[in-house]
Amino acid sequence: MKNRFHQNLADLPQCLTGPSAWLGKDMARNTEAWLYHLTTEDILDLEKAANSFLSLGIDVGEITKETFPLTTFLPHIDSLSKTLLKGVGVEVLRGLNISNYSPKFTATIFCGLGSHIGRARSQNSDGHILGHVRDVGADINDPNSRIYQTCDRQTFHTDSADVVGLVCVRKAKKGGRSLLVSAETIYNRMKAERPDLLEKLFDPIATDRRGEIPKGEKPFMEIPVLSWNQGYLTVFYQRQYIESAQRFSEAIELTPKHIEALDMFDALANDPDLYFGMQLEPGDMQWVYNHSQLHDRAEFLDWPDSTKRRHLMRLWLSMPDDRPLPEYYKQRYGSIEIGNRGGIITKETKLSAPLD
């Protein structure tokens, strides 16, 4: 398939060697590369900023870095941003004892910290910047269902934002580990072993919108799994949504070679040497750079008591000083303006942060 999306394999680097081209087995051994333990001073600064914001009496969805005034923790936020954009692409902040917090106080710290990292993006047409990740009994076989609303394995994928943030409120009775893999490492393996299949991942591939269709758009997007643009490799992937897009007669049909390429991509993502996992504990805040990493969640067994069931809050952020994205990413983000892209934003949308 030769068209405006096509990437000449000769133009691609032979091997990506930056810090985000990591091996999972190395990340699992070197937790210092991605795990930061909050100090007492850090926590006090976050709590002070949260109390200051809550005294204003406004919705958490309208939080800004000006209304969440941090001081001593600011140098680490700068370090965290560099880790996401220029480093390994993931960081977990550990140490908040949220058993002492109300849900609103937890959300305020999470959203307030996010406001210093980037600009919050709405995760639905109602303007909700705070998403809730939990099993609501959604049917995994329904083509309009969201997989994060089940207890099944998610599979490795990317989201509709520059950065995805999660805070663990409660963990499951068993399972539910967070999994990460580097798209750059997968690229390196495919370039070395099957460059013919790698090339197919730079072709446009239909991805189902799962019922969230912007006005005037098709019910699917046509974006390559991998894009090479201005010196950056960017990934866009959700295998189940690629497969369900084939239900539309006007969608680009997957060829046997494309399916073979997707199968190899999945096999490498699930290679124990390439990915690594972590169990997020209550209070942990995980930040993942969406353009170089894919994330996943293992299946889990939840508590029968509804008050104990697994619950994570989610943020989508657009970061300043981020990489440029190809023009065709407008299908996904609406805008590709750096610092103001991703999510679902309309002129009528008023941002809010529902706590349930």
Buried (B, 14 or more C-beta within 10 A) or exposed (E): EEEEBEBEEEEBEEEBEBBBBBBBBEBBEEEEBBBBEBEEEBBEBBBBBBEBBBEEEEEBBBBBBEBBBBEEBEEBBEEBBEBBBEBBBBBBBBBBEBEEBEEEBBBBBBBBBBBBBBBBBBBEEEBBBBBBBBBEEBEBEEBEBBBBBBBBBBBBBBBBBBBBBBBBBBBBBEBBBBBBBBBBBBBBBBBEEBEEBBBBBBBBBBBBBBEBEEEEEBBBBBBBBBBBBEEBBBBBBBBBBBBBBBEEEEBBEBEEBBEBBBEBBBEBBBBEEBBBBBEBEBBBBBBBBBBBBBBBBBBBEBBEEEEEBBBBBBBBBBBEEBBBBBEBBBBBBBEBEBEBBBBBBEEEBEBBBBBE
